[in-house]
């Protein structure tokens, strides 16, 4: 297989385009950190981008490897690259190891800028986000583990800029991300309720049923809005423009839950991919506008 085609298949396998979910929150957090620091540095931006790309690629490739047996048995996922034979496990393992090494190496950018924390935390972070792939085998809290994995994006980018200083803002923002991701992952898992029950996988829909799963997802998203309001209160750099953005996010989440009904799950992909992509990217744009206008 030609190298370019292999790379294209790898990027398709890890859903590289879905980086839009976590990356905007990492950049949002870094933007606030640069405001606190009073200085923007291009090298820090490059380091954050590299770390985000390599960390997510590692986690997604490892997830595809660990889940390939379940993916092959699930009609919805049977045509993914590994179970369908488009890629071989050996090649994906090599890709995973290269991306993991790339993540650790990328953190040395900050080490040589007198900030050793990203390097010190690099291996624990990788182990945490990779271990998510096994959580559905033993706990229904797997959705929240995934949320906690993406929570590390805004916290990690803040630490990359400021070290361990003033962690209240990134923790509040990261907690909002955790609730947001857990909520939409519960919605997404409703598609596999029958399969999860049949093979003994744990998920909120499989354990509680779809109606209660949708209520819990709504609760997570209400918590996200509450935490974004807390962020607005505790940050001296966020004003009325950001508040307007939070209201817009609330409207989009209402629309997302209107799309997904217990009797009609056909629009889950629209809710998952498009609405949440607009939420993450739109909130980043709102924060940039807020920091530029300062009102």
Secondary structure, DSSP 8 states (H G I E B T S, - for coil): --HHHHHHHHHHHTTGGGGHHHHHHHHHHHHHHHHHHT---HHHHHHHHHHHHHHHHHHHHHHHHHTHHHHHHSTTTTTSTTTTTSS-HHHHHHHHHHHHHHHHHHHHHHHTTT--HHHHHHHHHHHHHHHHHHHTTT-TTHHHHHHHHHHHHHHHHHHHHHTTS-THHHHHHHHHHHHHHHHHHHHHHGGGHHHHHHHT---HHHHH-HHHHHHHHHHHHHHHHHHHHHHHHH-TT--HHHHHHHHHHHHHHHHHHHH-BTTB-TTHHIIIIIIHHHHHHHHHHHHHHHHHH--
